[in-house]
Amino acid sequence: MNIIYAADPELERNTAKIVTTLTSLWVALLGSMFLGEQTISMTYLANFVGIGAIAGVLFGVMHNALWNHFTLKPFWNVLICSILNIAGGMAAIRLFSKVMYDTILPWLPGMIVLSVVLHILAFYFYARIESRKRAEELNKMIK
């Protein structure tokens, strides 16, 4: 009996495209809601696609590679993940609004600390859940 942990290869290949598309649409929707009747240039519309691409790379490629394919210690995964998430988030915010970027830039050290702490907690709970699932699968195989 095989343990069912392998991801669907087709879904895994297309995750970055799906995340990029959905994020671009989501940002465009939020922009239309909050920017109101303002006119925007085509280059600003391209920024929406850039924000989607950043999210696609971060969540469709980087997270998958870090947690499912690389064999780094959890400390390094958490640190790399936190730093890349903050960098990607800051780049996305900069693409959306320079004023917003300048407003939150002084909070960067606190955001990095918070990101590391939350990634550690998320990893701890995820590892516990995965450990229980694997133990249950192994116990089923023994019986």
C-alpha angles and dihedrals in degrees: 000000000000123000108242103228101112113113121229103270093213092053091044091054093049100041094097091050092048093048092046093050096044093045092049090051092045093051091046090051092048090046092052091049098046103029090052118185095350116131116235130197125240090250089058089050087053087056088063089057089046090053089050091049091051090052091046093053094044100044102022100044114010099047092045093049094045098047102031108029112022119078099213122137114266091250091062093043091053093046095046092044093049095048094046092046092052092045092048092046092050091048090050091049090049090053091050100045134352090201091055090046092052090047096055099035094091088057093058097105091052091047091053092050092046091048092052092047093048092046090051091051092046091049092048093052093041091050091050092050093046091047091053092048092051092046090052091049092050091047090052090051092052094051 
